[in-house]
């Protein structure tokens, strides 16, 4: 095998690799010898098929396997012999007539282009100073959470008195039949449906037309399905729902007491308050960690400056820009971006792509130097947690994760990142600072230089 470095600028390397045809044919003969005892060919006893006959029947297919294996092995050898740390999969471009190679009449020659990981020294973690914002929930907040829970768990009783008309916030018991162009459609009918007016459960415009209805009323509700409605056969179409109101129920507020707690499966109101306080503490602790991590990433970004693999940046930018274009089409761009030209947006988001790649490389290098590993159990737990989100399909999704290395990598990456962040925080100088709830939950801006 012959390896020649054709070019080497910055983080890019290009090598020319040649595997002599004699080596390929030697590998082919070894492969034929390996499989012959397993062949069962008509007219020959098992294990007695002549090599020439095997070559005639399967030579091209076997040589294709040999060539593929030779490319894989020699590409790996190029990396190992030159102590290269690739930033991604190398690009391999065959040279010459590959058909002649498969025929066993020409050398295998290909060009290998590879981008390298930058060589840099991570910042001294012990010299990083960070401020962690902290906030503790107040008693008033806990009481508000209890009251909100009581509101969410209110019951409904049939409306009585002089007026039985449904009001916004009431619950109605209805039967309905939906029609498009006078024809009933699948999924458009139901009986004994409980609908809280103003909840937004039904398509826009439906609930408002039932305000003022009384038990026994028949209301023709006219609506238009949204253009992006999930049932594409209904999207954008006008419909009428013949709706019979069977009951109108007024909300009955649930009192925050031991009885309410017991209905929720909690032994007492006091215990419920303790659980709600713990939930709030966990919420604020998560926000505090998010702020601390963001501050850490800003510091790491500021402390590191090194060349970035161009293809990694391009891939990251492409993913970001695809999302920007999708947001633009939906009209959901951030307000600060709506008046900017594509050139301005591309400049800003490319800087963000570069920041993400740089920070990814810094965290990866710190993890490598400190031997941070994602354990098999951690990965299995993450796969199980993700699968549980799919309810009845959980086992099927879990099996997909077990069989798909790329899906596992997507789960492993954030676990690795969090472990590296924890490592850095453990070695850095971190000072807690009490802040208000608004300060803790306020969204941070990007550092100066990444946007206007």
Number of C-alpha atoms within 10 A of each C-alpha: 13 10 17 12 14 12 11 13 8 11 17 16 18 19 19 20 23 18 19 16 20 13 15 22 19 12 18 22 17 12 16 20 15 10 13 17 13 12 14 13 14 8 8 11 11 13 14 14 18 12 15 12 11 17 16 9 11 12 21 17 11 20 23 17 15 20 20 11 13 18 21 12 11 17 19 13 13 18 14 11 8 8 9 15 14 17 19 13 9 18 11 18 11 14 14 12 13 18 12 13 21 23 14 19 16 18 21 25 23 19 21 21 20 24 25 19 18 19 11 13 12 15 14 11 16 12 10 17 15 17 15 18 22 20 20 15 15 11 11 9 13 20 15 12 16 21 16 14 18 18 16 11 17 14 14 17 13 15 20 11 5 6 9 17 19 22 20 15 15 22 25 30 18 21 18 21 19 21 18 15 10 9 11 15 15 9 9 14 16 12 13 14 15 14 18 22 21 17 12 13 11 12 12 12 15 20 19 14 14 23 17 14 19 21 19 12 16 18 17 17 18 15 16 17 18 16 12 10 13 10 11 12 9 17 14 13 15 14 21 22 21 17 20 23 22 17 23 27 23 22 16 13 14 18 16 17 14 16 15 20 21 13 11 13 10 16 14 17 17 13 13 21 18 13 14 18 21 14 14 18 15 13 12 20 17 12 19 19 15 16 21 21 19 14 18 20 19 15 15 19 16 12 12 14 10 10 12 20 23 16 13 18 19 15 13 19 21 15 11 16 18 11 13 20 14 12 13 14 10 9 11 13 16 11 9 9 16 12 11 11 9 13 9 14 17 16 13 15 20 20 17 20 22 19 20 18 21 23 18 14 19 21 22 17 20 19 19 12 11 11 10 16 14 15 12 10 9 15 18 17 12 18 22 17 13 15 20 15 11 13 9 10 11 17 14 12 18 19 13 15 23 14 10 10 10 10 13 17 13 11 17 20 14 12 18 19 17 13 17 22 18 14 16 20 19 12 14 17 14 14 10 13 10 13 14 12 15 9 13 20 15 11 9 11 8 12 11 7 9 14 16 9
